Amino acid sequence: MRKRGTGAAWLTGAILVYSFAAARASGVPDGLQATSGTEILKRVDANLGSDAKVVVSEMIIHGRRASRSIRSKSWILGVTQSFTEYLEPAREKGTKMLKLGDELWTYTPATDRIIKISGHLLRQSVMGSDLSYEDMMEDPVLGNIYEAAVAGEETALERPCWVLELTAKKEDTAYFKRKAWVDKERFVILREEMFARSGKLLKTLEAKSVRRFGNRWVQDRMVFKDAMKTGDGTEFIIESMEFDAAIPDHVFSKASLRR
């Protein structure tokens, strides 16, 4: 069995989510007032406090003419390993996705083929959603790839927030700049805008609701929108989330794609 560890968890497949726990899980004393961008971002990254988790979610893709729904279950270990299996609808059932480090594979039962996603394929949409494979491969620990500065204070989802401006530390980062609205009490990102180096808006993320899973606050419903696409974006709904889950070693292997 995989042992429980520390660090942020990585959500893949149908559930590109930044899910954050209550502030007391961050390892920063409750009485400490976070005022710098670096400290706020550190608490955002630390708030998950779980290395292994299992998530069941629904992805609703709102296209230009119609919407469709896909349910999936994901097993996540740290920030480098994840396995997702699609449960519904029938035509997507059994499709699987595996991430190991910086490599990503997909399996489709209809063709019985395992395909490695790399190069230009990383820019393609996942299941026709507003999420790309490139989004899934980026390091979810924001402090590893961004410098943070406090740009102001505003309200999002009727909650007081710090507004952070994030600037990429690395050249190959998918989004050169990001603007994030962070709940002052829960340290959850409630709204986000992602930009190219040119300043062009590429994608947005907006939390619609936040609720507790155990003692943790998590975005349980959010909309991810590609600014270059028509439609009303892709909605993600978390149905269940088990933290510190015991996940067998065999889950994170290419053999699991055909099981």
Order of alpha helices (4+ residues) and beta strands (2+ residues): alpha-beta-beta-beta-beta-beta-beta-alpha-alpha-beta-beta-beta-beta-beta-beta-beta
